[in-house]
Amino acid sequence: MNNTNKILGAVLMVSSVFISTLDRISDRISIAIVEAGYASGGKARELIPASDNGFSGILVYLLFLVGFVLLVAGFPGNSRKDKTNRYTQNRP
C-alpha cells in the first residue's frame, strides 16, 4: 500500500500543477483573442477584466494537499524504532 500512496500522491500533485497551468494558459489566450478582435475593428475600447469565481483555484489547492498527504503517508516510519521507550522509564 505504501507504493500505491506514493504513486497516487505524486500523480495528484503533478495533475494539480498541470490543471493550474492549463487554466492560466487558457485565460491568457482568451484575453489575447478578445484584445485582437477589438484591435482589428479599429475601435479603442476599454476592456473589462473577467471575474473569476475561484473554484479552479480551490480545486488545485485541494488536489495538491491530498497528494502531499498521500505522498507522506506512503513513506514508512522508522523501522528500527523500539516499541518500548527506554528513556522514559523511571530510574532509581
Sine and cosine of phi, psi and omega as CSV:
sin_phi,cos_phi,sin_psi,cos_psi,sin_omega,cos_omega
0.00,0.00,-0.43,0.90,-0.02,-1.00
-0.90,0.43,-0.68,0.74,0.01,-1.00
-0.92,0.40,-0.58,0.82,0.03,-1.00
-0.90,0.43,-0.66,0.75,0.03,-1.00
-0.90,0.43,-0.65,0.76,0.02,-1.00
-0.90,0.44,-0.72,0.69,-0.03,-1.00
-0.91,0.41,-0.72,0.69,-0.01,-1.00
-0.91,0.42,-0.64,0.77,0.04,-1.00
-0.89,0.45,-0.70,0.71,0.01,-1.00
-0.91,0.41,-0.64,0.76,0.00,-1.00
-0.90,0.43,-0.68,0.73,0.01,-1.00
-0.91,0.41,-0.64,0.77,0.00,-1.00
-0.92,0.40,-0.69,0.72,0.01,-1.00
-0.93,0.38,-0.63,0.78,0.00,-1.00
-0.93,0.38,-0.55,0.84,0.04,-1.00
-0.92,0.39,-0.62,0.78,0.06,-1.00
-0.92,0.39,-0.63,0.78,0.01,-1.00
-0.90,0.43,-0.68,0.73,0.02,-1.00
-0.90,0.45,-0.67,0.74,0.01,-1.00
-0.90,0.44,-0.66,0.76,0.02,-1.00
-0.91,0.42,-0.71,0.71,0.03,-1.00
-0.88,0.48,-0.61,0.79,0.01,-1.00
-0.90,0.44,-0.71,0.71,0.00,-1.00
-0.92,0.39,-0.65,0.76,0.01,-1.00
-0.89,0.45,-0.70,0.71,-0.01,-1.00
-0.91,0.42,-0.59,0.81,0.07,-1.00
-0.89,0.46,-0.73,0.69,-0.04,-1.00
-0.92,0.38,-0.62,0.78,0.03,-1.00
-0.92,0.40,-0.68,0.74,-0.01,-1.00
-0.92,0.39,-0.60,0.80,0.06,-1.00
-0.91,0.41,-0.65,0.76,0.02,-1.00
-0.91,0.41,-0.60,0.80,0.03,-1.00
-0.91,0.41,-0.68,0.74,0.01,-1.00
-0.91,0.41,-0.69,0.72,0.01,-1.00
-0.90,0.43,-0.60,0.80,0.02,-1.00
-0.93,0.38,-0.59,0.81,0.03,-1.00
-0.91,0.42,-0.66,0.75,0.03,-1.00
-0.94,0.35,-0.59,0.81,-0.02,-1.00
-0.95,0.32,-0.54,0.84,-0.02,-1.00
-0.94,0.33,-0.44,0.90,0.02,-1.00
-0.98,0.18,-0.15,0.99,0.02,-1.00
0.98,0.19,0.13,0.99,-0.01,-1.00
-0.98,-0.18,0.75,-0.66,0.06,-1.00
-1.00,-0.05,0.98,-0.20,-0.01,-1.00
-0.91,-0.41,0.45,-0.89,0.08,-1.00
-1.00,0.08,0.82,-0.57,-0.02,-1.00
-1.00,0.03,0.76,-0.66,0.04,-1.00
-1.00,-0.05,0.84,-0.55,-0.01,-1.00
-0.91,0.42,0.63,-0.78,-0.01,-1.00
-0.95,0.30,0.60,-0.80,0.03,-1.00
-1.00,0.06,0.72,-0.69,0.00,-1.00
-0.98,-0.19,0.72,-0.70,-0.01,-1.00
-0.98,0.19,-0.23,0.97,0.09,-1.00
0.99,0.16,0.12,0.99,-0.04,-1.00
-0.93,0.35,-0.62,0.79,-0.02,-1.00
-0.92,0.40,-0.54,0.84,0.04,-1.00
-0.91,0.42,-0.65,0.76,0.03,-1.00
-0.92,0.39,-0.64,0.77,0.02,-1.00
-0.90,0.44,-0.66,0.75,0.01,-1.00
-0.90,0.44,-0.72,0.69,0.01,-1.00
-0.91,0.42,-0.61,0.79,0.02,-1.00
-0.91,0.41,-0.70,0.71,0.04,-1.00
-0.89,0.46,-0.65,0.76,0.00,-1.00
-0.91,0.41,-0.65,0.76,0.00,-1.00
-0.91,0.41,-0.72,0.69,0.02,-1.00
-0.90,0.44,-0.64,0.77,0.05,-1.00
-0.89,0.45,-0.66,0.76,0.02,-1.00
-0.91,0.41,-0.67,0.74,0.02,-1.00
-0.89,0.45,-0.68,0.73,0.02,-1.00
-0.92,0.40,-0.61,0.79,0.02,-1.00
-0.91,0.41,-0.68,0.73,0.03,-1.00
-0.92,0.38,-0.61,0.79,0.00,-1.00
-0.94,0.35,-0.35,0.94,0.00,-1.00
-0.96,0.28,-0.37,0.93,0.01,-1.00
-1.00,0.01,0.78,-0.63,-0.02,-1.00
-0.96,0.29,0.31,-0.95,0.06,-1.00
-0.96,0.27,-0.15,-0.99,0.00,-1.00
-0.95,0.32,0.90,-0.44,-0.05,-1.00
-0.97,0.22,-0.29,0.96,0.01,-1.00
-1.00,0.02,-0.02,1.00,-0.05,-1.00
-0.92,0.40,0.73,-0.69,0.01,-1.00
-0.98,0.22,0.63,-0.78,0.02,-1.00
-0.94,0.35,-0.51,0.86,0.05,-1.00
-0.96,-0.28,0.73,-0.68,-0.02,-1.00
-1.00,0.03,0.89,-0.46,-0.07,-1.00
-0.95,0.31,-0.46,0.89,-0.16,-0.99
-1.00,0.09,-0.20,0.98,0.00,-1.00
-0.99,-0.13,0.00,1.00,0.02,-1.00
-0.96,0.28,0.53,-0.85,0.06,-1.00
-0.96,0.28,0.82,-0.57,0.02,-1.00
-0.97,-0.26,0.65,-0.76,0.00,-1.00
-0.96,0.27,0.00,0.00,0.00,0.00
